[in-house]
Amino acid sequence: MQTEAEVELAEFGLRARHVIALTLLRDLGEQNQSDLPATLGMDATNVVALLNELEADDLVQRRRSPQDRRRHTVSLTAAGKNRLKEVEDLLTGVEQRVLDPLTPEEQRTLYALVSRATATPTCVETLDTARACIED
């Protein structure tokens, strides 16, 4: 599935890391550029290069933070939202083609197993657990 998705994304001039960054900005809203390396799990230099590519295609916008003029914030543009929707529709089609040989029950089982295998607690869940341990 990954190979097919990469081929399809290439037609948009995107790679998986671009889609992850666009999705993050859509879901979390405007972000401080300095926070993105930790959020994306990437080196700061690579994040700058990634943002340069996305900004060149008018998919994201960087601007000085009104709170701290030394910092930049990054947000998704209207074109970025539209491109992300197109990519998500495309990837849904890839997923359907790849999983088509499986029955609906087999697909549900696969999703359940992959979800269980890749489940990690979120930061909020970890923080809530830590607080509960401290309070007990």
N, CA, C and O atoms as CSV, one atom per row, in Angstrom:
chain,resi,resn,atom,element,x,y,z
A,1,MET,N,N,0.829,-1.182,0.000
A,1,MET,CA,C,0.000,0.000,0.000
A,1,MET,C,C,0.882,1.257,0.000
A,1,MET,O,O,0.567,2.247,-0.660
A,2,GLN,N,N,1.980,1.200,0.744
A,2,GLN,CA,C,2.863,2.359,0.831
A,2,GLN,C,C,3.416,2.725,-0.534
A,2,GLN,O,O,3.450,3.902,-0.894
A,3,THR,N,N,3.851,1.729,-1.297
A,3,THR,CA,C,4.424,1.993,-2.618
A,3,THR,C,C,3.396,2.635,-3.535
A,3,THR,O,O,3.700,3.607,-4.227
A,4,GLU,N,N,2.181,2.099,-3.545
A,4,GLU,CA,C,1.135,2.680,-4.390
A,4,GLU,C,C,0.816,4.104,-3.965
A,4,GLU,O,O,0.618,4.981,-4.807
A,5,ALA,N,N,0.767,4.332,-2.664
A,5,ALA,CA,C,0.487,5.675,-2.155
A,5,ALA,C,C,1.595,6.643,-2.552
A,5,ALA,O,O,1.318,7.776,-2.947
A,6,GLU,N,N,2.846,6.206,-2.450
A,6,GLU,CA,C,3.973,7.079,-2.816
A,6,GLU,C,C,3.924,7.452,-4.285
A,6,GLU,O,O,4.213,8.595,-4.643
A,7,VAL,N,N,3.566,6.512,-5.138
A,7,VAL,CA,C,3.466,6.786,-6.577
A,7,VAL,C,C,2.365,7.814,-6.833
A,7,VAL,O,O,2.548,8.749,-7.612
A,8,GLU,N,N,1.232,7.634,-6.178
A,8,GLU,CA,C,0.110,8.563,-6.357
A,8,GLU,C,C,0.462,9.950,-5.819
A,8,GLU,O,O,0.146,10.958,-6.451
A,9,LEU,N,N,1.112,10.006,-4.658
A,9,LEU,CA,C,1.501,11.295,-4.073
A,9,LEU,C,C,2.491,12.038,-4.959
A,9,LEU,O,O,2.454,13.266,-5.044
A,10,ALA,N,N,3.369,11.302,-5.612
A,10,ALA,CA,C,4.373,11.911,-6.486
A,10,ALA,C,C,3.714,12.726,-7.599
A,10,ALA,O,O,4.274,13.719,-8.064
A,11,GLU,N,N,2.531,12.303,-8.021
A,11,GLU,CA,C,1.815,13.050,-9.064
A,11,GLU,C,C,1.406,14.437,-8.564
A,11,GLU,O,O,1.225,15.359,-9.359
A,12,PHE,N,N,1.263,14.577,-7.261
A,12,PHE,CA,C,0.964,15.875,-6.645
A,12,PHE,C,C,2.239,16.628,-6.286
A,12,PHE,O,O,2.181,17.764,-5.814
A,13,GLY,N,N,3.383,15.999,-6.506
A,13,GLY,CA,C,4.647,16.607,-6.106
A,13,GLY,C,C,4.859,16.546,-4.603
A,13,GLY,O,O,5.585,17.367,-4.042
A,14,LEU,N,N,4.232,15.581,-3.951
A,14,LEU,CA,C,4.297,15.455,-2.492
A,14,LEU,C,C,4.853,14.110,-2.081
A,14,LEU,O,O,4.823,13.139,-2.838
A,15,ARG,N,N,5.365,14.078,-0.850
A,15,ARG,CA,C,5.774,12.831,-0.210
A,15,ARG,C,C,4.998,12.713,1.098
A,15,ARG,O,O,4.302,13.640,1.512
A,16,ALA,N,N,5.130,11.572,1.725
A,16,ALA,CA,C,4.372,11.322,2.955
A,16,ALA,C,C,4.614,12.400,4.006
A,16,ALA,O,O,3.679,12.807,4.696
A,17,ARG,N,N,5.850,12.867,4.136
A,17,ARG,CA,C,6.145,13.875,5.160
A,17,ARG,C,C,5.401,15.180,4.895
A,17,ARG,O,O,5.041,15.881,5.841
A,18,HIS,N,N,5.163,15.523,3.626
A,18,HIS,CA,C,4.377,16.707,3.302
A,18,HIS,C,C,2.936,16.531,3.791
A,18,HIS,O,O,2.353,17.436,4.388
A,19,VAL,N,N,2.382,15.355,3.526
A,19,VAL,CA,C,0.994,15.085,3.912
A,19,VAL,C,C,0.858,15.096,5.438
A,19,VAL,O,O,-0.130,15.601,5.971
A,20,ILE,N,N,1.840,14.544,6.131
A,20,ILE,CA,C,1.810,14.542,7.596
A,20,ILE,C,C,1.826,15.971,8.117
A,20,ILE,O,O,1.056,16.305,9.018
A,21,ALA,N,N,2.687,16.817,7.571
A,21,ALA,CA,C,2.765,18.214,8.016
A,21,ALA,C,C,1.465,18.956,7.720
A,21,ALA,O,O,0.977,19.703,8.568
A,22,LEU,N,N,0.904,18.764,6.546
A,22,LEU,CA,C,-0.354,19.423,6.199
A,22,LEU,C,C,-1.480,18.960,7.120
A,22,LEU,O,O,-2.293,19.766,7.574
A,23,THR,N,N,-1.522,17.664,7.391
A,23,THR,CA,C,-2.561,17.117,8.270
A,23,THR,C,C,-2.420,17.688,9.674
A,23,THR,O,O,-3.412,18.069,10.296
A,24,LEU,N,N,-1.207,17.747,10.166
A,24,LEU,CA,C,-0.954,18.299,11.496
A,24,LEU,C,C,-1.436,19.750,11.577
A,24,LEU,O,O,-2.099,20.129,12.543
A,25,LEU,N,N,-1.112,20.553,10.582
A,25,LEU,CA,C,-1.534,21.951,10.596
A,25,LEU,C,C,-3.044,22.091,10.472
A,25,LEU,O,O,-3.630,23.003,11.056
A,26,ARG,N,N,-3.670,21.214,9.731
A,26,ARG,CA,C,-5.127,21.249,9.644
A,26,ARG,C,C,-5.748,20.884,10.988
A,26,ARG,O,O,-6.672,21.549,11.456
A,27,ASP,N,N,-5.232,19.822,11.605
A,27,ASP,CA,C,-5.828,19.319,12.840
A,27,ASP,C,C,-5.515,20.176,14.064
A,27,ASP,O,O,-6.359,20.331,14.946
A,28,LEU,N,N,-4.315,20.729,14.120
A,28,LEU,CA,C,-3.898,21.496,15.296
A,28,LEU,C,C,-3.977,23.003,15.090
A,28,LEU,O,O,-3.903,23.765,16.054
A,29,GLY,N,N,-4.127,23.437,13.848
A,29,GLY,CA,C,-4.163,24.866,13.577
A,29,GLY,C,C,-2.766,25.447,13.521
A,29,GLY,O,O,-1.772,24.722,13.487
A,30,GLU,N,N,-2.709,26.759,13.512
A,30,GLU,CA,C,-1.444,27.468,13.398
A,30,GLU,C,C,-0.482,27.034,14.498
A,30,GLU,O,O,-0.860,26.901,15.662
A,31,GLN,N,N,0.785,26.814,14.097
A,31,GLN,CA,C,1.806,26.323,15.023
A,31,GLN,C,C,3.038,27.205,14.977
A,31,GLN,O,O,3.339,27.819,13.953
A,32,ASN,N,N,3.752,27.263,16.099
A,32,ASN,CA,C,5.064,27.914,16.092
A,32,ASN,C,C,6.017,27.045,15.292
A,32,ASN,O,O,6.068,25.831,15.490
A,33,GLN,N,N,6.769,27.654,14.393
A,33,GLN,CA,C,7.713,26.887,13.585
A,33,GLN,C,C,8.707,26.153,14.476
A,33,GLN,O,O,9.110,25.032,14.164
A,34,SER,N,N,9.101,26.768,15.569
A,34,SER,CA,C,10.094,26.156,16.460
A,34,SER,C,C,9.555,24.908,17.165
A,34,SER,O,O,10.339,24.098,17.659
A,35,ASP,N,N,8.239,24.742,17.219
A,35,ASP,CA,C,7.646,23.563,17.847
A,35,ASP,C,C,7.517,22.387,16.887
A,35,ASP,O,O,7.376,21.242,17.318
A,36,LEU,N,N,7.566,22.662,15.606
A,36,LEU,CA,C,7.310,21.617,14.603
A,36,LEU,C,C,8.330,20.481,14.577
A,36,LEU,O,O,7.930,19.337,14.365
A,37,PRO,N,N,9.629,20.730,14.783
A,37,PRO,CA,C,10.555,19.587,14.773
A,37,PRO,C,C,10.168,18.503,15.789
A,37,PRO,O,O,10.196,17.317,15.461
A,38,ALA,N,N,9.816,18.888,16.984
A,38,ALA,CA,C,9.423,17.895,17.999
A,38,ALA,C,C,8.092,17.245,17.631
A,38,ALA,O,O,7.923,16.035,17.780
A,39,THR,N,N,7.163,18.046,17.156
A,39,THR,CA,C,5.839,17.516,16.804
A,39,THR,C,C,5.926,16.530,15.646
A,39,THR,O,O,5.256,15.497,15.643
A,40,LEU,N,N,6.763,16.862,14.660
A,40,LEU,CA,C,6.901,16.004,13.478
A,40,LEU,C,C,7.951,14.907,13.654
A,40,LEU,O,O,8.030,13.986,12.842
A,41,GLY,N,N,8.762,15.006,14.720
A,41,GLY,CA,C,9.829,14.031,14.930
A,41,GLY,C,C,10.917,14.157,13.888
A,41,GLY,O,O,11.475,13.157,13.437
A,42,MET,N,N,11.224,15.403,13.501
A,42,MET,CA,C,12.220,15.658,12.463
A,42,MET,C,C,13.254,16.657,12.974
A,42,MET,O,O,12.997,17.421,13.905
A,43,ASP,N,N,14.406,16.635,12.355
A,43,ASP,CA,C,15.442,17.618,12.631
A,43,ASP,C,C,14.960,18.993,12.165
A,43,ASP,O,O,14.268,19.101,11.153
A,44,ALA,N,N,15.329,20.044,12.907
A,44,ALA,CA,C,14.884,21.403,12.581
A,44,ALA,C,C,15.268,21.815,11.161
A,44,ALA,O,O,14.485,22.475,10.478
A,45,THR,N,N,16.454,21.437,10.715
A,45,THR,CA,C,16.897,21.783,9.357
A,45,THR,C,C,15.984,21.142,8.316
A,45,THR,O,O,15.649,21.767,7.309
A,46,ASN,N,N,15.583,19.897,8.560
A,46,ASN,CA,C,14.688,19.214,7.630
A,46,ASN,C,C,13.293,19.827,7.639
A,46,ASN,O,O,12.621,19.870,6.609
A,47,VAL,N,N,12.860,20.301,8.806
A,47,VAL,CA,C,11.557,20.961,8.888
A,47,VAL,C,C,11.571,22.250,8.069
A,47,VAL,O,O,10.609,22.548,7.362
A,48,VAL,N,N,12.657,23.012,8.164
A,48,VAL,CA,C,12.764,24.251,7.377
A,48,VAL,C,C,12.683,23.922,5.888
A,48,VAL,O,O,11.974,24.602,5.146
A,49,ALA,N,N,13.391,22.898,5.445
A,49,ALA,CA,C,13.351,22.499,4.035
A,49,ALA,C,C,11.934,22.063,3.640
A,49,ALA,O,O,11.448,22.419,2.566
A,50,LEU,N,N,11.286,21.302,4.499
A,50,LEU,CA,C,9.912,20.851,4.249
A,50,LEU,C,C,8.982,22.054,4.112
A,50,LEU,O,O,8.182,22.122,3.178
A,51,LEU,N,N,9.087,22.999,5.040
A,51,LEU,CA,C,8.234,24.183,4.991
A,51,LEU,C,C,8.537,25.029,3.760
A,51,LEU,O,O,7.623,25.603,3.169
A,52,ASN,N,N,9.788,25.114,3.372
A,52,ASN,CA,C,10.151,25.848,2.154
A,52,ASN,C,C,9.437,25.253,0.944
A,52,ASN,O,O,8.915,25.985,0.102
A,53,GLU,N,N,9.417,23.918,0.860
A,53,GLU,CA,C,8.752,23.242,-0.258
A,53,GLU,C,C,7.246,23.506,-0.236
A,53,GLU,O,O,6.651,23.811,-1.269
A,54,LEU,N,N,6.638,23.388,0.935
A,54,LEU,CA,C,5.195,23.600,1.050
A,54,LEU,C,C,4.824,25.062,0.789
A,54,LEU,O,O,3.800,25.354,0.171
A,55,GLU,N,N,5.668,25.965,1.266
A,55,GLU,CA,C,5.405,27.392,1.067
A,55,GLU,C,C,5.562,27.771,-0.410
A,55,GLU,O,O,4.807,28.600,-0.917
A,56,ALA,N,N,6.525,27.177,-1.094
A,56,ALA,CA,C,6.735,27.458,-2.519
A,56,ALA,C,C,5.507,27.083,-3.346
A,56,ALA,O,O,5.233,27.696,-4.378
A,57,ASP,N,N,4.770,26.072,-2.885
A,57,ASP,CA,C,3.546,25.642,-3.563
A,57,ASP,C,C,2.300,26.310,-2.996
A,57,ASP,O,O,1.180,25.945,-3.355
A,58,ASP,N,N,2.493,27.299,-2.102
A,58,ASP,CA,C,1.398,28.051,-1.470
A,58,ASP,C,C,0.468,27.139,-0.651
A,58,ASP,O,O,-0.735,27.388,-0.558
A,59,LEU,N,N,1.041,26.089,-0.065
A,59,LEU,CA,C,0.234,25.184,0.757
A,59,LEU,C,C,0.262,25.569,2.235
A,59,LEU,O,O,-0.661,25.254,2.987
A,60,VAL,N,N,1.327,26.252,2.639
A,60,VAL,CA,C,1.423,26.780,4.005
A,60,VAL,C,C,1.904,28.221,3.924
A,60,VAL,O,O,2.453,28.671,2.918
A,61,GLN,N,N,1.675,28.915,5.019
A,61,GLN,CA,C,2.125,30.305,5.120
A,61,GLN,C,C,2.884,30.476,6.422
A,61,GLN,O,O,2.430,30.043,7.481
A,62,ARG,N,N,4.048,31.114,6.332
A,62,ARG,CA,C,4.821,31.466,7.527
A,62,ARG,C,C,4.736,32.972,7.717
A,62,ARG,O,O,4.832,33.747,6.765
A,63,ARG,N,N,4.553,33.358,8.958
A,63,ARG,CA,C,4.570,34.791,9.262
A,63,ARG,C,C,5.105,34.998,10.668
A,63,ARG,O,O,5.114,34.083,11.491
A,64,ARG,N,N,5.546,36.209,10.924
A,64,ARG,CA,C,6.078,36.528,12.249
A,64,ARG,C,C,4.963,36.434,13.281
A,64,ARG,O,O,3.826,36.840,13.040
A,65,SER,N,N,5.321,35.890,14.432
A,65,SER,CA,C,4.365,35.774,15.528
A,65,SER,C,C,4.054,37.164,16.075
A,65,SER,O,O,4.970,37.943,16.337
A,66,PRO,N,N,2.771,37.483,16.250
A,66,PRO,CA,C,2.440,38.790,16.823
A,66,PRO,C,C,2.893,38.915,18.286
A,66,PRO,O,O,3.138,40.021,18.768
A,67,GLN,N,N,3.003,37.786,18.985
A,67,GLN,CA,C,3.435,37.797,20.381
A,67,GLN,C,C,4.951,37.936,20.520
A,67,GLN,O,O,5.436,38.532,21.482
A,68,ASP,N,N,5.686,37.395,19.576
A,68,ASP,CA,C,7.143,37.425,19.656
A,68,ASP,C,C,7.677,37.552,18.229
A,68,ASP,O,O,7.718,36.566,17.494
A,69,ARG,N,N,8.078,38.734,17.842
A,69,ARG,CA,C,8.483,39.012,16.467
A,69,ARG,C,C,9.714,38.224,16.023
A,69,ARG,O,O,10.029,38.190,14.834
A,70,ARG,N,N,10.411,37.591,16.968
A,70,ARG,CA,C,11.571,36.767,16.601
A,70,ARG,C,C,11.144,35.388,16.108
A,70,ARG,O,O,11.928,34.676,15.481
A,71,ARG,N,N,9.913,35.021,16.389
A,71,ARG,CA,C,9.412,33.684,16.043
A,71,ARG,C,C,8.503,33.747,14.819
A,71,ARG,O,O,7.947,34.793,14.487
A,72,HIS,N,N,8.370,32.606,14.164
A,72,HIS,CA,C,7.457,32.480,13.031
A,72,HIS,C,C,6.370,31.463,13.372
A,72,HIS,O,O,6.610,30.480,14.073
A,73,THR,N,N,5.188,31.722,12.865
A,73,THR,CA,C,4.115,30.744,12.970
A,73,THR,C,C,3.859,30.188,11.575
A,73,THR,O,O,4.165,30.829,10.569
A,74,VAL,N,N,3.300,29.001,11.532
A,74,VAL,CA,C,3.020,28.328,10.265
A,74,VAL,C,C,1.558,27.933,10.269
A,74,VAL,O,O,1.055,27.384,11.249
A,75,SER,N,N,0.880,28.214,9.168
A,75,SER,CA,C,-0.525,27.827,9.054
A,75,SER,C,C,-0.799,27.283,7.657
A,75,SER,O,O,-0.065,27.549,6.706
A,76,LEU,N,N,-1.857,26.531,7.568
A,76,LEU,CA,C,-2.298,25.955,6.303
A,76,LEU,C,C,-3.036,27.031,5.508
A,76,LEU,O,O,-3.853,27.759,6.071
A,77,THR,N,N,-2.763,27.137,4.234
A,77,THR,CA,C,-3.488,28.081,3.373
A,77,THR,C,C,-4.746,27.396,2.844
A,77,THR,O,O,-4.933,26.192,3.022
A,78,ALA,N,N,-5.596,28.171,2.198
A,78,ALA,CA,C,-6.781,27.592,1.557
A,78,ALA,C,C,-6.359,26.565,0.510
A,78,ALA,O,O,-6.974,25.506,0.390
A,79,ALA,N,N,-5.309,26.879,-0.246
A,79,ALA,CA,C,-4.801,25.930,-1.246
A,79,ALA,C,C,-4.291,24.662,-0.570
A,79,ALA,O,O,-4.459,23.563,-1.099
A,80,GLY,N,N,-3.666,24.812,0.606
A,80,GLY,CA,C,-3.187,23.659,1.364
A,80,GLY,C,C,-4.340,22.776,1.826
A,80,GLY,O,O,-4.253,21.550,1.762
A,81,LYS,N,N,-5.415,23.399,2.290
A,81,LYS,CA,C,-6.605,22.636,2.715
A,81,LYS,C,C,-7.191,21.868,1.537
A,81,LYS,O,O,-7.551,20.698,1.659
A,82,ASN,N,N,-7.280,22.546,0.394
A,82,ASN,CA,C,-7.830,21.892,-0.800
A,82,ASN,C,C,-6.949,20.735,-1.262
A,82,ASN,O,O,-7.448,19.659,-1.593
A,83,ARG,N,N,-5.629,20.965,-1.283
A,83,ARG,CA,C,-4.700,19.916,-1.713
A,83,ARG,C,C,-4.787,18.715,-0.773
A,83,ARG,O,O,-4.796,17.569,-1.221
A,84,LEU,N,N,-4.851,18.984,0.530
A,84,LEU,CA,C,-4.930,17.893,1.504
A,84,LEU,C,C,-6.198,17.080,1.296
A,84,LEU,O,O,-6.165,15.853,1.393
A,85,LYS,N,N,-7.308,17.737,1.013
A,85,LYS,CA,C,-8.567,17.019,0.747
A,85,LYS,C,C,-8.415,16.144,-0.492
A,85,LYS,O,O,-8.858,14.996,-0.497
A,86,GLU,N,N,-7.799,16.668,-1.528
A,86,GLU,CA,C,-7.572,15.884,-2.750
A,86,GLU,C,C,-6.691,14.668,-2.459
A,86,GLU,O,O,-6.964,13.568,-2.940
A,87,VAL,N,N,-5.649,14.869,-1.680
A,87,VAL,CA,C,-4.732,13.781,-1.345
A,87,VAL,C,C,-5.439,12.728,-0.494
A,87,VAL,O,O,-5.272,11.530,-0.721
A,88,GLU,N,N,-6.221,13.172,0.475
A,88,GLU,CA,C,-6.945,12.204,1.310
A,88,GLU,C,C,-7.923,11.377,0.486
A,88,GLU,O,O,-8.057,10.173,0.706
A,89,ASP,N,N,-8.607,12.013,-0.461
A,89,ASP,CA,C,-9.508,11.272,-1.352
A,89,ASP,C,C,-8.725,10.266,-2.185
A,89,ASP,O,O,-9.151,9.124,-2.358
A,90,LEU,N,N,-7.579,10.696,-2.698
A,90,LEU,CA,C,-6.725,9.824,-3.490
A,90,LEU,C,C,-6.251,8.625,-2.669
A,90,LEU,O,O,-6.300,7.488,-3.138
A,91,LEU,N,N,-5.793,8.883,-1.438
A,91,LEU,CA,C,-5.289,7.804,-0.585
A,91,LEU,C,C,-6.403,6.845,-0.159
A,91,LEU,O,O,-6.161,5.654,0.036
A,92,THR,N,N,-7.606,7.363,-0.018
A,92,THR,CA,C,-8.749,6.487,0.272
A,92,THR,C,C,-8.954,5.519,-0.886
A,92,THR,O,O,-9.230,4.338,-0.674
A,93,GLY,N,N,-8.820,6.020,-2.104
A,93,GLY,CA,C,-8.940,5.160,-3.284
A,93,GLY,C,C,-7.847,4.113,-3.339
A,93,GLY,O,O,-8.109,2.962,-3.690
A,94,VAL,N,N,-6.622,4.496,-2.996
A,94,VAL,CA,C,-5.505,3.545,-2.966
A,94,VAL,C,C,-5.800,2.456,-1.943
A,94,VAL,O,O,-5.639,1.267,-2.220
A,95,GLU,N,N,-6.231,2.874,-0.766
A,95,GLU,CA,C,-6.535,1.904,0.291
A,95,GLU,C,C,-7.629,0.936,-0.154
A,95,GLU,O,O,-7.530,-0.267,0.085
A,96,GLN,N,N,-8.656,1.451,-0.792
A,96,GLN,CA,C,-9.747,0.588,-1.255
A,96,GLN,C,C,-9.258,-0.408,-2.298
A,96,GLN,O,O,-9.640,-1.578,-2.267
A,97,ARG,N,N,-8.411,0.050,-3.224
A,97,ARG,CA,C,-7.879,-0.861,-4.257
A,97,ARG,C,C,-7.022,-1.963,-3.639
A,97,ARG,O,O,-7.131,-3.131,-4.013
A,98,VAL,N,N,-6.172,-1.581,-2.696
A,98,VAL,CA,C,-5.261,-2.556,-2.087
A,98,VAL,C,C,-6.033,-3.564,-1.231
A,98,VAL,O,O,-5.717,-4.754,-1.234
A,99,LEU,N,N,-7.034,-3.094,-0.507
A,99,LEU,CA,C,-7.759,-3.973,0.410
A,99,LEU,C,C,-8.956,-4.666,-0.229
A,99,LEU,O,O,-9.613,-5.482,0.418
A,100,ASP,N,N,-9.244,-4.355,-1.481
A,100,ASP,CA,C,-10.400,-4.929,-2.166
A,100,ASP,C,C,-10.440,-6.460,-2.141
A,100,ASP,O,O,-11.528,-7.025,-2.039
A,101,PRO,N,N,-9.298,-7.155,-2.231
A,101,PRO,CA,C,-9.371,-8.619,-2.187
A,101,PRO,C,C,-9.854,-9.174,-0.839
A,101,PRO,O,O,-10.262,-10.333,-0.761
A,102,LEU,N,N,-9.812,-8.368,0.208
A,102,LEU,CA,C,-10.246,-8.827,1.531
A,102,LEU,C,C,-11.742,-8.623,1.702
A,102,LEU,O,O,-12.318,-7.678,1.162
A,103,THR,N,N,-12.357,-9.508,2.450
A,103,THR,CA,C,-13.776,-9.343,2.774
A,103,THR,C,C,-13.907,-8.177,3.762
A,103,THR,O,O,-12.924,-7.781,4.389
A,104,PRO,N,N,-15.111,-7.633,3.898
A,104,PRO,CA,C,-15.293,-6.560,4.887
A,104,PRO,C,C,-14.874,-6.992,6.304
A,104,PRO,O,O,-14.298,-6.199,7.048
A,105,GLU,N,N,-15.158,-8.226,6.667
A,105,GLU,CA,C,-14.763,-8.706,8.000
A,105,GLU,C,C,-13.235,-8.784,8.118
A,105,GLU,O,O,-12.668,-8.416,9.147
A,106,GLU,N,N,-12.576,-9.267,7.056
A,106,GLU,CA,C,-11.105,-9.317,7.075
A,106,GLU,C,C,-10.513,-7.915,7.170
A,106,GLU,O,O,-9.513,-7.709,7.857
A,107,GLN,N,N,-11.124,-6.951,6.483
A,107,GLN,CA,C,-10.654,-5.572,6.575
A,107,GLN,C,C,-10.802,-5.031,8.005
A,107,GLN,O,O,-9.891,-4.378,8.514
A,108,ARG,N,N,-11.934,-5.296,8.646
A,108,ARG,CA,C,-12.132,-4.850,10.036
A,108,ARG,C,C,-11.098,-5.479,10.953
A,108,ARG,O,O,-10.548,-4.814,11.831
A,109,THR,N,N,-10.835,-6.765,10.746
A,109,THR,CA,C,-9.835,-7.452,11.561
A,109,THR,C,C,-8.458,-6.836,11.346
A,109,THR,O,O,-7.725,-6.594,12.306
A,110,LEU,N,N,-8.109,-6.584,10.098
A,110,LEU,CA,C,-6.826,-5.963,9.794
A,110,LEU,C,C,-6.702,-4.606,10.478
A,110,LEU,O,O,-5.683,-4.323,11.107
A,111,TYR,N,N,-7.721,-3.770,10.362
A,111,TYR,CA,C,-7.694,-2.447,11.009
A,111,TYR,C,C,-7.534,-2.584,12.515
A,111,TYR,O,O,-6.757,-1.853,13.129
A,112,ALA,N,N,-8.263,-3.516,13.110
A,112,ALA,CA,C,-8.176,-3.703,14.561
A,112,ALA,C,C,-6.772,-4.133,14.980
A,112,ALA,O,O,-6.232,-3.632,15.966
A,113,LEU,N,N,-6.185,-5.059,14.230
A,113,LEU,CA,C,-4.840,-5.531,14.567
A,113,LEU,C,C,-3.786,-4.442,14.375
A,113,LEU,O,O,-2.903,-4.276,15.218
A,114,VAL,N,N,-3.874,-3.709,13.282
A,114,VAL,CA,C,-2.911,-2.633,13.036
A,114,VAL,C,C,-3.070,-1.543,14.090
A,114,VAL,O,O,-2.076,-1.012,14.588
A,115,SER,N,N,-4.296,-1.209,14.428
A,115,SER,CA,C,-4.533,-0.193,15.462
A,115,SER,C,C,-3.940,-0.626,16.790
A,115,SER,O,O,-3.307,0.168,17.485
A,116,ARG,N,N,-4.144,-1.875,17.136
A,116,ARG,CA,C,-3.614,-2.388,18.409
A,116,ARG,C,C,-2.089,-2.430,18.396
A,116,ARG,O,O,-1.444,-2.102,19.391
A,117,ALA,N,N,-1.519,-2.833,17.266
A,117,ALA,CA,C,-0.062,-2.947,17.168
A,117,ALA,C,C,0.626,-1.585,17.189
A,117,ALA,O,O,1.761,-1.467,17.650
A,118,THR,N,N,-0.053,-0.567,16.693
A,118,THR,CA,C,0.572,0.755,16.601
A,118,THR,C,C,0.091,1.723,17.667
A,118,THR,O,O,0.492,2.887,17.676
A,119,ALA,N,N,-0.755,1.257,18.555
A,119,ALA,CA,C,-1.314,2.148,19.590
A,119,ALA,C,C,-0.224,2.610,20.550
A,119,ALA,O,O,0.524,1.810,21.113
A,120,THR,N,N,-0.162,3.901,20.711
A,120,THR,CA,C,0.715,4.500,21.723
A,120,THR,C,C,-0.101,5.568,22.417
A,120,THR,O,O,-0.920,6.242,21.791
A,121,PRO,N,N,0.120,5.721,23.696
A,121,PRO,CA,C,-0.658,6.753,24.388
A,121,PRO,C,C,-0.287,8.149,23.888
A,121,PRO,O,O,0.867,8.430,23.561
A,122,THR,N,N,-1.287,8.998,23.841
A,122,THR,CA,C,-1.021,10.383,23.455
A,122,THR,C,C,-0.352,11.110,24.611
A,122,THR,O,O,-0.319,10.607,25.734
A,123,CYS,N,N,0.171,12.275,24.336
A,123,CYS,CA,C,0.794,13.075,25.396
A,123,CYS,C,C,-0.213,13.364,26.502
A,123,CYS,O,O,0.120,13.302,27.686
A,124,VAL,N,N,-1.444,13.679,26.114
A,124,VAL,CA,C,-2.474,13.988,27.112
A,124,VAL,C,C,-2.763,12.763,27.968
A,124,VAL,O,O,-2.882,12.873,29.188
A,125,GLU,N,N,-2.877,11.592,27.337
A,125,GLU,CA,C,-3.128,10.364,28.103
A,125,GLU,C,C,-1.972,10.065,29.049
A,125,GLU,O,O,-2.191,9.670,30.194
A,126,THR,N,N,-0.754,10.249,28.579
A,126,THR,CA,C,0.423,10.015,29.418
A,126,THR,C,C,0.444,10.982,30.585
A,126,THR,O,O,0.736,10.588,31.714
A,127,LEU,N,N,0.138,12.242,30.324
A,127,LEU,CA,C,0.111,13.254,31.374
A,127,LEU,C,C,-0.971,12.938,32.392
A,127,LEU,O,O,-0.737,13.049,33.596
A,128,ASP,N,N,-2.168,12.541,31.923
A,128,ASP,CA,C,-3.257,12.180,32.836
A,128,ASP,C,C,-2.869,11.004,33.712
A,128,ASP,O,O,-3.162,10.999,34.907
A,129,THR,N,N,-2.205,9.996,33.127
A,129,THR,CA,C,-1.758,8.837,33.886
A,129,THR,C,C,-0.720,9.246,34.932
A,129,THR,O,O,-0.781,8.808,36.081
A,130,ALA,N,N,0.231,10.086,34.526
A,130,ALA,CA,C,1.259,10.550,35.454
A,130,ALA,C,C,0.644,11.332,36.601
A,130,ALA,O,O,1.034,11.154,37.755
A,131,ARG,N,N,-0.310,12.190,36.295
A,131,ARG,CA,C,-0.997,12.968,37.349
A,131,ARG,C,C,-1.729,12.037,38.309
A,131,ARG,O,O,-1.703,12.239,39.523
A,132,ALA,N,N,-2.376,11.027,37.761
A,132,ALA,CA,C,-3.117,10.080,38.607
A,132,ALA,C,C,-2.169,9.345,39.549
A,132,ALA,O,O,-2.500,9.104,40.709
A,133,CYS,N,N,-0.985,8.990,39.043
A,133,CYS,CA,C,0.012,8.306,39.875
A,133,CYS,C,C,0.506,9.220,40.999
A,133,CYS,O,O,0.715,8.766,42.124
A,134,ILE,N,N,0.689,10.477,40.700
A,134,ILE,CA,C,1.180,11.435,41.684
A,134,ILE,C,C,0.117,11.699,42.756
A,134,ILE,O,O,0.423,11.829,43.942
A,135,GLU,N,N,-1.134,11.774,42.305
A,135,GLU,CA,C,-2.223,12.094,43.229
A,135,GLU,C,C,-2.586,10.934,44.141
A,135,GLU,O,O,-3.128,11.144,45.226
A,136,ASP,N,N,-2.294,9.720,43.716
A,136,ASP,CA,C,-2.646,8.533,44.542
A,136,ASP,C,C,-1.748,8.353,45.716
A,136,ASP,O,O,-1.922,7.410,46.488
